[in-house]
Amino acid sequence: MNLKIAVLLVNALSTWFMTGVIWFVQIVHYPLFSAVGNNEFRDYAERHCQLTTMVVAPPMLLEITSSTILAFVWNRGHLWLVWLNLAFVVIIWISTVLCSIPCHAKLCTIGYVENVHHWLVFSNWLRTIMWTLRSLVLAYLMYSSMVVPRT
């Protein structure tokens, strides 16, 4: 297997995994935060952060690494999509660092606060949309890499 295709495959698989995770988190998990009792919420939030980090850190690191490598080695056409793919993952990381992590830190420290929870759910739509767009871009890049040109 060609190195470029292997990197594309790693990028696509890690992105598709994270797209599933983020949709579950956005639709099911984050909205249920408000159902956890106030007395239990800080412990719940801390455990959530620990366990979620174990699940999402490896694929997110694979994504950013493989997206960066892909942008610099890709020469199979649709280069602008490869760079757009990298831009989307950078937006995801910026949103994670500037919005999600601070919200989780507040929820772990002070407990459930409605406006912090609301901001977490609202701001997470950006990451949900970015991962969904990445999934589509990578599906197209995978498809276009498999199509054999007619001679």
Secondary structure as a PSIPRED ss2 file (coil, helix, strand):
# PSIPRED VFORMAT (PSIPRED V4.0)

   1 M C   1.000  0.000  0.000
   2 N C   1.000  0.000  0.000
   3 L H   0.000  1.000  0.000
   4 K H   0.000  1.000  0.000
   5 I H   0.000  1.000  0.000
   6 A H   0.000  1.000  0.000
   7 V H   0.000  1.000  0.000
   8 L H   0.000  1.000  0.000
   9 L H   0.000  1.000  0.000
  10 V H   0.000  1.000  0.000
  11 N H   0.000  1.000  0.000
  12 A H   0.000  1.000  0.000
  13 L H   0.000  1.000  0.000
  14 S H   0.000  1.000  0.000
  15 T H   0.000  1.000  0.000
  16 W H   0.000  1.000  0.000
  17 F H   0.000  1.000  0.000
  18 M H   0.000  1.000  0.000
  19 T H   0.000  1.000  0.000
  20 G H   0.000  1.000  0.000
  21 V H   0.000  1.000  0.000
  22 I H   0.000  1.000  0.000
  23 W H   0.000  1.000  0.000
  24 F H   0.000  1.000  0.000
  25 V H   0.000  1.000  0.000
  26 Q H   0.000  1.000  0.000
  27 I H   0.000  1.000  0.000
  28 V H   0.000  1.000  0.000
  29 H H   0.000  1.000  0.000
  30 Y H   0.000  1.000  0.000
  31 P H   0.000  1.000  0.000
  32 L H   0.000  1.000  0.000
  33 F H   0.000  1.000  0.000
  34 S H   0.000  1.000  0.000
  35 A H   0.000  1.000  0.000
  36 V C   1.000  0.000  0.000
  37 G C   1.000  0.000  0.000
  38 N H   0.000  1.000  0.000
  39 N H   0.000  1.000  0.000
  40 E H   0.000  1.000  0.000
  41 F H   0.000  1.000  0.000
  42 R H   0.000  1.000  0.000
  43 D H   0.000  1.000  0.000
  44 Y H   0.000  1.000  0.000
  45 A H   0.000  1.000  0.000
  46 E H   0.000  1.000  0.000
  47 R H   0.000  1.000  0.000
  48 H H   0.000  1.000  0.000
  49 C H   0.000  1.000  0.000
  50 Q H   0.000  1.000  0.000
  51 L H   0.000  1.000  0.000
  52 T H   0.000  1.000  0.000
  53 T H   0.000  1.000  0.000
  54 M H   0.000  1.000  0.000
  55 V H   0.000  1.000  0.000
  56 V H   0.000  1.000  0.000
  57 A H   0.000  1.000  0.000
  58 P H   0.000  1.000  0.000
  59 P H   0.000  1.000  0.000
  60 M H   0.000  1.000  0.000
  61 L H   0.000  1.000  0.000
  62 L H   0.000  1.000  0.000
  63 E H   0.000  1.000  0.000
  64 I H   0.000  1.000  0.000
  65 T H   0.000  1.000  0.000
  66 S H   0.000  1.000  0.000
  67 S H   0.000  1.000  0.000
  68 T H   0.000  1.000  0.000
  69 I H   0.000  1.000  0.000
  70 L H   0.000  1.000  0.000
  71 A H   0.000  1.000  0.000
  72 F H   0.000  1.000  0.000
  73 V H   0.000  1.000  0.000
  74 W C   1.000  0.000  0.000
  75 N C   1.000  0.000  0.000
  76 R C   1.000  0.000  0.000
  77 G C   1.000  0.000  0.000
  78 H C   1.000  0.000  0.000
  79 L H   0.000  1.000  0.000
  80 W H   0.000  1.000  0.000
  81 L H   0.000  1.000  0.000
  82 V H   0.000  1.000  0.000
  83 W H   0.000  1.000  0.000
  84 L H   0.000  1.000  0.000
  85 N H   0.000  1.000  0.000
  86 L H   0.000  1.000  0.000
  87 A H   0.000  1.000  0.000
  88 F H   0.000  1.000  0.000
  89 V H   0.000  1.000  0.000
  90 V H   0.000  1.000  0.000
  91 I H   0.000  1.000  0.000
  92 I H   0.000  1.000  0.000
  93 W H   0.000  1.000  0.000
  94 I H   0.000  1.000  0.000
  95 S H   0.000  1.000  0.000
  96 T H   0.000  1.000  0.000
  97 V H   0.000  1.000  0.000
  98 L H   0.000  1.000  0.000
  99 C H   0.000  1.000  0.000
 100 S H   0.000  1.000  0.000
 101 I H   0.000  1.000  0.000
 102 P H   0.000  1.000  0.000
 103 C H   0.000  1.000  0.000
 104 H H   0.000  1.000  0.000
 105 A H   0.000  1.000  0.000
 106 K H   0.000  1.000  0.000
 107 L H   0.000  1.000  0.000
 108 C H   0.000  1.000  0.000
 109 T H   0.000  1.000  0.000
 110 I H   0.000  1.000  0.000
 111 G C   1.000  0.000  0.000
 112 Y C   1.000  0.000  0.000
 113 V C   1.000  0.000  0.000
 114 E H   0.000  1.000  0.000
 115 N H   0.000  1.000  0.000
 116 V H   0.000  1.000  0.000
 117 H H   0.000  1.000  0.000
 118 H H   0.000  1.000  0.000
 119 W H   0.000  1.000  0.000
 120 L H   0.000  1.000  0.000
 121 V H   0.000  1.000  0.000
 122 F H   0.000  1.000  0.000
 123 S H   0.000  1.000  0.000
 124 N H   0.000  1.000  0.000
 125 W H   0.000  1.000  0.000
 126 L H   0.000  1.000  0.000
 127 R H   0.000  1.000  0.000
 128 T H   0.000  1.000  0.000
 129 I H   0.000  1.000  0.000
 130 M H   0.000  1.000  0.000
 131 W H   0.000  1.000  0.000
 132 T H   0.000  1.000  0.000
 133 L H   0.000  1.000  0.000
 134 R H   0.000  1.000  0.000
 135 S H   0.000  1.000  0.000
 136 L H   0.000  1.000  0.000
 137 V H   0.000  1.000  0.000
 138 L H   0.000  1.000  0.000
 139 A H   0.000  1.000  0.000
 140 Y H   0.000  1.000  0.000
 141 L H   0.000  1.000  0.000
 142 M H   0.000  1.000  0.000
 143 Y H   0.000  1.000  0.000
 144 S H   0.000  1.000  0.000
 145 S H   0.000  1.000  0.000
 146 M H   0.000  1.000  0.000
 147 V C   1.000  0.000  0.000
 148 V C   1.000  0.000  0.000
 149 P C   1.000  0.000  0.000
 150 R C   1.000  0.000  0.000
 151 T C   1.000  0.000  0.000
